[in-house]
Amino acid sequence: MDKMSEYFTYRSIFSSHIIGFLFEKERKGLLRGLMLKCFMLEFDRFFIEYNIINLNITKELILQWKATRINDNPRNLYHKYVAWVHFCRYLCSIGIECYIPHTPKGGRQNDYIPYVYTHEEILLIFSSADQLRIGKHRNDTPMFVLPAFLRLLYSTGIRIGEALSITNHNVNFDKKIIEIIDTKNDKNKIVAINDSLYEVLFQYQKFKETIPVKGICDANKNFFVTQRGKPCLPNNIHAWFRRLLEYNDIPKQAYFNRPRIHDIRHTAAVHALEKLVRNGEDIYCALPMISVFLGHKNIKSTEAYVKLTNEMFPDLIKKGSITSFVFPDMKYNKNN
């Protein structure tokens, strides 16, 4: 048993049902990342600590659990309630009668304000990533993927998970396209590889081919891997990116929400919209382009980027113009 499997070991009276629930989610392609597993581990420990021996989950039990979550912010609590809803519905589906809780209204919307990197900051980040060097005893680091990985995020606007799920088969250097299979909206999409991105991806591919790991370039293997040929883990990518930010002193001043690697996606959208408008594109035509670029289900999810663009480049879109109505006070949706 590997360390990850050993960590996610469920021991309460619900253990077999938790495993069955997670297996069903995985079978349907709905188990992505570790968040749901972590929530179920928390529930499992709650069942053990409070000596829960009745499989019928009641409203009183949910309230008892909620009383223990005094340090959870509204957003985390909302997501955990969603996990409860799905788990209780699963138990009902296999004949175990359970109360289906209502998700709290607070927490549905996220008040996180994305950090939009300036053009200069993006160049600094790329330059610093290019200068990273692997130490003699660091043979399982994702460091060497960063120059290509970060440029891919900025050029295509794809999410971190989507980038890490790319296989060698998904990257077509001849046609200069990448097929994204594991998207948030469960829809396959194709992103273009521009000339500058092609150069850095091709250099990365050539370096990867020199790594003496059998099958590292097989079609079904991950495109972004460590020197041992193992898939890059999100936590390691996040850690290295934070080091790049600290090295370049980004941001230069205090910021309410610390910039993240996911903000490269938001930056890509804002910079793309800026470029389109500066080149004379009407905002009505530009928004659908950005929406497709980001893979949004509808254009409403993209409208927040107009406000971000206006805040970042106040000279770009003049207030009082025909487009002034698109700058309402809106909460930002973290899941964009």
Disulfide bonds with the S-S distance in Angstrom:
none
